Amino acid sequence: MEFNIENIMNKINNPKPDTWSQILKRPTKTIDDIEVTVKEIFKEVQKKGDEAVAKYTSVFDGIALDNYEVTPAEIQEAITLVSTELKEAIQLAKNNIYKFHYAQKAERISIETIEGVNCWQEKRPIQKIGLYIPGGTAPLFSTVLMLAVPAEIAGAKEVVLCSPPDKTGKINPAILYAANLCGVTKILKVGGIQAIAGMTFGTKSIPKVYKIFGPGNQFVTVAKQLATQFGVAIDMPAGPSELLVVADDTAVPAFVASDLLSQAEHGADSQVILVSTSKKLIAAVEKEIEIQLEELPRKEIAKKAIANSKLIFVENDKIALELINEYGPEHFIICSEYDDFYCNGVVNAGSVFIGNYTPESAGDYASGTNHTLPTNGYAKNYSGVNLDSFMKSMTFQKISEKGIRNIGPAIERMAEAEGLQAHKNAVTLRLKNLE
């Protein structure tokens, strides 16, 4: 049977606001026993360390390894396997990512809040960073750049990278090349739940880290969330990739279709949405998707994602913007005559791409912004990864004799009102000493 895109694309005409939450629902899948599985593996890794890691590497990756750490010889071999053209592309991307994230460095903030009371804030790196990089059919070496570059700029002392080995016990050469280029201190051939558990508890082979970054399947996502219960921070809750495009008749239909498909090929549970004030544009984009889809090597995956897609017609830009902010897309492309209206009005989006010549792929790879972004509506309350993600803000204060005289009585009264006598005494003793 010939594939007909019109049979599966969901076209919605002027939806009422009270239906938006249902229309914009993500196609996330839940597996009933996923949390049970993750907890079981975590418990085993916590108790048995490398023995448990070896067991689950054999079960999930189909290989038994004597040593998990990638050797210098393996890194050198990987460097020779990456083409000169790809090396140059990775270097260009790294340079742009470095420039954009280096520009985010903040100076020390210092102020005298009242005479004699000096307060300041400085940022310090998180010392031990863990990076998780998926392997499989789409080895995300670009994510190595997105995470290792800002970690290096921040000044992290230790950057550990875990990535699943293939059936021959190797990691994709481009992942190794990028990791080596960005100063990763240790690379380990460990994937899945066992990698996250290993970085959470620490084993003989896998160092314990303070914060874990990186995407993964639903098992890795749940594992990262579980890690937070053991004192390890994570970058953000994550889910399947998503893209929303707002477009009018100034948009190029072929470009819009290509952007929608670029996210659809990520996975069957990805979601792409087109919001438009033009029915003509929607029809043209639909035709373009059908043409371009047939040329994609990952078209079967993209077809499944397209089944989760929405083509939404709304009457005006005001309604469109309200709907977009309700959705909170991970990626938001603006191809509209009124791009300033959308740029100024959007409050919930991970990363915004403006104009016909700004594909979402640019942010995924080489423009300089980070592609590790909040999904599943978390753009309403989470930022994407940035330099601050790898740092902590610390506050300092120094109070002179004049300063304690200025604020001491207020502290005494407040402490007494809260019934905390020792807090009051800590000030009273000092004030009496100055009499």
N, C-alpha and C positions, 0 to 999 in steps of 0.2 A: 504494500500500500504506500503510495507516495505521501511524503510528509507535507502537511499543510499547516503553516504557522497560525493561520486564522482559527484553526481548531483548538489551539491550546493557549493562545495569548488572551489574557483577561482584560477586556476593554470595559471601562467604567465611565459612565456619563454623568457629570454633575452630582457626585455623591453628597448626601446631606451630612453635616458635621457629626451627627449622632451615630453615623455608620463608619466613621473614619477609623476608629480603633480596631474594628473587625476587618475592614478592608486592608489596613496596613499591618496586619498581624504577620510576624515573621514565620517562615516555614521550619522552625526549629523542631528537631526530632528528639524525643526522649527515649532512653533505654532504661527499662525498669531496674535492671540489676547493675547499671553502670557504677553507681556510687558504692554498692556492695563490693564489686570487683576492685575498684580503686582503693577502698579502705583495707581490703584483704592484702593487696600487694604492698601498700604502705607499711602495714603491720609487719609483714615478712621482711621487707628491706630494713626496717628499723631494728629488727631482731637479728637478722642473719647477714646483713650487709651485702658484700660482693657475691656471696653464695646465692642469694635471692635474685640479685641483678643478673647473674649468669643464667639462672633458671628461666627467667622471663624473657631474656634476650634470645634464648633458644626457642621458647614457645612462640613468641611474636615475630621475631626476625629470622628464625630458622637457621641460626648459626651459633656455634660455641666458640668463644674467644678466650684465649689465655691472658691477653693484655688488652685493656680498653683504651689506653692512651695512644693517640696518634703520634708516631715517632717523627723526628726530624727528617729521616729518610723518606717517609711516606709523604711528608709535606713537599719535599723537593721533587718527588716523582709527580705529585699533583700539579705543581707549577709547570712542569714540562708538558703536561697533558692539556692544559688550558691554552686555547689558541691565542695568538698575539692580538687578534681583533677583539676577542672577548676581554683579554687583560686590559686593553686600552679603554674599552667601554666601562669596565669595573672601576678603573682608575679615575675616569671622568666623573662617574657617579659619586665615587668616594670624595673627590675634591669638592663637589657641590654640596654634598651632605655635611662635610666638615665645615665649609664656610658658613652654612646656614646655622648649624648648631653651635659653632664657636661664637657667633654673633649673639647668642643667647646668654653668654657669661655675664653675671651680674656683679657689680662692684659692692663692696662693703657699705652697708647703710648705717650711718652713725648720727645720733642726735642727743642733745642735752635736753631732757624732758622738762627739767626745772633746774635752777642753778645748783650745781654740785652733783647732779644725777646724770651720769652718762650711760646711754644704752646703745648697743649696736648689734647688727645681725651679719653673720658671715655664712657662706655655704661651704660645706665640706663634702667630699665624695663618699658614697656608700662603698665600703672597702671591698666587699666580696659580692660580685655580680655573677649570676648564672644565666646563660643564654640557651634557649631551646630552639633548635632549627630543624624543622621537618625534613625528611628525605622523600622517598617514594617517587611518584610520577612527576612531581614538580619540586625538585630540590631548591629551596628558597635561599640561594646564596645572596640575593638582594637584601634579605632580612638580616644577614650577618652585618652588612654595611650599616643598616638602619639602627642596629643595637650596639655593635662594637665601636663604631666611630664616636657616638656621644659618651659611651663609657670611658673611652680613652681620653677624650677632652675633659671629662669630669675629674679624671685622675684616679679612677678605681685601681686599687692595689692588685686585685686578683679578678680576672675575667675567665670564667669556665664555660666552655661551649659543649653541649651535648647534642648529638645528632645520630639517628639510627643507622647501623651498618647495613649494607646490602648483603646479598647471599654469599658474596665472596669476602665479606668482612671489611669492606672499604666504605669510605664516605665519599660522596661526589667531589671530584677534584676542584670544581669551582667554589664549593663551600670551604674547602681547605685553603685554597688560594686567597679568598676574601678574608678568612679568619687570620691567616698569617699576615696579610697586608695591614690589618687593623689592630695588631698587637694583642690578640687573644693569648692568654698565658697558658691555657691547657685545653686541649681538644680531646673529647672522649667519644668513643663509638658506643653510645648508649641512647636508646630512644624510649618513647612512650612513657607510661606511668612510672616504670622503674627509674627512668632518668630524673623525673621530677622528685620522686621519693629519695633518690640518692643525693640530690642537691639539697633536699630538705633536712635529712638526718646526717649526711656525711657517711661515707664508707671508706674502706682502705684505699679504693681507687678514685672515688668521687668526692671532691671537697664539699663541705657544707657551705652554703652561701647565705647571704642576708636578703637578697631579692632576686626573683626569677622573672625573666622577660621572654617573650616569644610566643608565636602562634602554635596551634596543633589541632588535632582532631578532638572530638568530644571527650575522649578518655583523658587526653592531656589537659583539656580545659577544666574538667572536674578535679583532676589531680592538682592543678595549680590552686584551685579554690580550697582544696583540702590542706595544702601546704600552709595556708595562712593560719590554720588552727594550731600549727606547731611553731609559730613565731617567725615565719618567713613571709616577706612581703611579695606581692606580684605586681606586674605592670598595670593590669586592668582585667575585668571580666571580659572574655572574648567569645565570639561565636562565628557563624558563617559570614563570609564577606557580603557586602551589600552596596548598592549604588542607586542614587536617585538623580535623575536629570530633569531640570525644568527647561523647556524649550518653546520658542514661538516660531513664527515664519522666517525669522532671521537666521535660524539654525540650519545647518547642512544635514539633511536626513541621514546620509551615509555615515557622517561622523558620529551622530547620535547613536545609530545602530551599532557602530563599532565599539563605542564605549559601553553600551549595555551588554554586548557579547563578551567584552573583555572581563567583566565581572562574572558573567554567567559561566564562563569556562573554568572558574575556580573550583566549583563543586556543585553537585546536584542540589544541595541545600542553600546555595547562594540565592540572593534575591535582587532583582533589578526593577526599577520603577521609572516610568516616564510620566511627568506631569506637564500638561500643555494647555494653552488657551486656544490651540488651533487643531481642529479635527483633520484638516488637510495635512498638517505635519505628522500627526499620529499615523495616518494611513500610509504616508511616504516612508516613515521609519519602519513600520511593520513589513513593508515590501523589502526594504533594504536588509532587515534582519534575516528574512528567508533566503535572500541571495547569498549573504555573507556567511551564514551558518553552515551552508553546504561545503564551504571551503575549509572549515576548521578541523584540524586533527582530533580535537577534543569535542567534536560536535554532539556526541551522545550525552556527555556530561552537560553541555550547554543547553541541549534540548530539555533536559529535566529541570534545569534552573529556570529556563524560559517559561515552563509551566507554572512556576511560582511568581511570574512577573505580573505587573499591572501597567496598563496604559490608561491613564486617568485624564479625562477632559474636565477642565473647570472653566467657569465663565470669565474670571479676571485674575490678575496677578495678586491681588490682596488675598483672595481665597487660596490661591496656590501657595503663597508664603505661609499662611496659617496651617495648611495641611503639611507642608514640609517641616515646620517646627514641631508639629505634633509627632511626626515620624522620627525625627532626629537621625538622619542618615549618617553612616560611616563616611561615605564619599558623596559629595554634592557638586554636580556640574551645572553651571549656569550658562545657557546659550539663549540669551534674551536681549531684546532691544533695551530692556530696563534692568541691566545687570547691577547698576548702583542700588536700585530699590531692593534687590535680593541680597546683595552684599551687606548693606546697612541693616537689613531687617532679620537676617538669619541669626538665630541664637543657639540652635541645636544642630550641630554638624561636626564631624570629626575633622574633615579637611575639605576645602572649597576650591573648585577649579572654574575659572572664568573665561568664557569666550570660545569661539569655534576652533581655535588652535591650541587649546589647553586640554589634552586628553588626560584622563585619570591615570593612564600608564606612566605619564611623566612623573607623578608623585610616587608611583610604585617603584620607580627605578632611579631617576637621575636628576630631577629638578633641584633637589636639596631638602625638601620637606620630608618628614618621617611618615612611613606608611603603616606603622603600628598604631592602629586607631581603634576607638571604641565602637563596638557593634551592638546590635540587638537593643537599640534605644539608649544605650549608656552614654551616647553623646550629649544627653541632657544633663549629665552630672560628672562625666569624666573627660579629661583631656587626652589627646593622643600622646605618645611617647615624645619627650623633648629632653633637653639637657637637664632640667630640674628633676626628671624622673630618676636620674642617677646620683642625685645629691640630696643632702639634708640641710635644712636651715637651722643654724644654732644661734641663740641669743646670748649676749654678754652684758654685764652691767658693772659699773664701778661708781661707788658713792663716796664722796668726800665728807669731812666733818660738817661742812656747811650743808651738804646735800641731806645728810641724815637728820639734821635739825629741821630742814624744810619739809621733809615728808614723814618724819618719825611720828609726830602727834596724830596724823591721819591714819597711819598704820596701827597705832595703839588703839584708837577708837574703833576701827573696823574689826580688829582681832578680838577685842573685848565683846563687841556686838555679836560676833559669831561664836563666842564662848571658847575661844582658843587662847588660853592664858599664856602658854609657853611662847606662842607667836608674839604676843604683846611684850613679854619679858625680854625677848631677844632684842627688841628696840629700846625698851626702857633702860636696860643696863648700859647700853651705849650712850644714851642721852645723859644719864646720870654721870657717866664717866667724863662727859664734856663740860659739866657744870663747873 
